[in-house]
C-alpha cells in the first residue's frame, strides 16, 4: 500500500470514516457540495447571459452569419432574463421533480406542462396543445401528432437535467425520456440529452472538447445528430483558427442539403428551408461557441450568436456549459454584479436563490439514487461521492420514419387535473 494512502486512511479512521478501497476510488468522483452549488449557479448565469446577448438577433440571420457589429454589447443588467423560454420552461420540469419526486411519471410531467401559463412556440406549443386536448405523452411529442418534433425545443430547456446530475449522464438521458418526449422525438430528443450530458460532465471536466464528446456518448451513434456534432469536431480540427470556415461546412451539409432537413418544419415556398430551427443544426452552433470560444465567456457567447438561426438559444446553452466549468465565484464580475435576486421567472415559483436551492436539494437526491452518497467531514462540510457511469443512450429513432404511436389518452381523472384548455 502506498505510504501516503496509509497515512490518509489512518486519518479517515480517526475521524470515524472507513478508508475507501482503491477499487472504489477508481469508480467514483468527488465533488464538494459547495463546489457543486458554485458550478450549478454559474450554469444558470450562463444561460441567462447567453440568451440576453443573443435575443435581439434571434432568427434575423438565416443561412448567414451575424455581423460582428450587430451583436449587442454586454451590460451587467443583461443577465436579468426572466421572460425567456430558454430559461423558464425547464423550471416546470424542476417543479414536477420537486413536488412528485425523481421518479415522477411522464403522465404527471405532461399534466404539469399542460398547466403551464407562459408563452410557447414550435414543438413546445404543439406538444402542450396536444396535452391540453387529452393526448397523453409520449404521443404529444410523436411526429404523428407534432409537426415540430425535430425542432430545438427540448434542447434549449434540458440544461436542468445536467445541472442536477453532476457526473451522471444516465440521469440526463432518463429525464429526457420523461420530459423531452412531451414535445420532441428522435434528434429533437437527442439534442436535449446531448446538452444535459455536457452539463453533467462540466462539473468534473474543463476540457471543452472532452465535454462535447461526453455529450455525444449519451446519444445514439447512428443518429443524424451524432453525425452532425462529430462533423463539427472534425471540422474544428481541420480549421482550428477559422470558425467561419467550419461554419460554411456546417451550412453546406446541414442547412442546404435536404437529406438533413427531412422533418424540418420550415417549408417556405419563397425561400425554401432558409429558416432552420432543427435541433442538430442549432446544436452544431452550440458546439461552435464551445470549441472556438477558447474558454472565454464573451468569445463563446459571441461566436454562438454569430452562427445565426436560433441565435439566443444557442449561446444560452454554450455559455451555460462553459460557465459551469468556471464556477460562480470565478466568473467575471460583470456577469453577476447586477443579478436580480427578487424577481421570479415567468409563471414559475422560482426566484434565482430559490432556483439554486431547489437544484441543490434535487442533486443530493440524484446522487443517492444513482448509487452515490454524501460524506460529511468533522467540520460539517459535505462532499458528493458520485459513481462513474458509462452512458446508456436511448434507442435510435427518426422523425421521418417514426416508430408506432402509443395511442394513449389522459383518463377522465387526469383531464380534471388539467386546468388549461386547448
Buried (B, 14 or more C-beta within 10 A) or exposed (E): EEEEEEEEBEEBEEEEBEBBEEEEEEBBBBBBBEBBBBBBBBBBBBBBBBBBBBBBBBBEBBBBBBEEEBBBEBEEEBBBBBBBBBBBBBBBBBBBBBEBEBEBEBBBBBBBBBBBEBEBEBBBBBBBBBBBBBBBBBBBBBBEBBBBBBBBBBBBBBBBBBBBBBBBBBBBBBBBBBBBBBBBBBBBBBBBBBBBBBBBBBBBBEEBBEBBBBBBBBBBEEBBBBBBBBBBBEBBEEBEEEBEEBBBBBBEBBBEEEEBBEBBBBEEEEEEBBBBBBBBBBBBBBBBBBBBBEEEBBBBBBBBBBBBBBBBBBBBBBBBBBBBBBBBEEBEEBBBEEBEEEEBBBBBBBBBEBBBEBBBEBBBBBBBBBEBEEBEEEEEEEBBBBBEBEBEBBEBBBBBEBEEEBEBEBEEEBBEBBEEEE
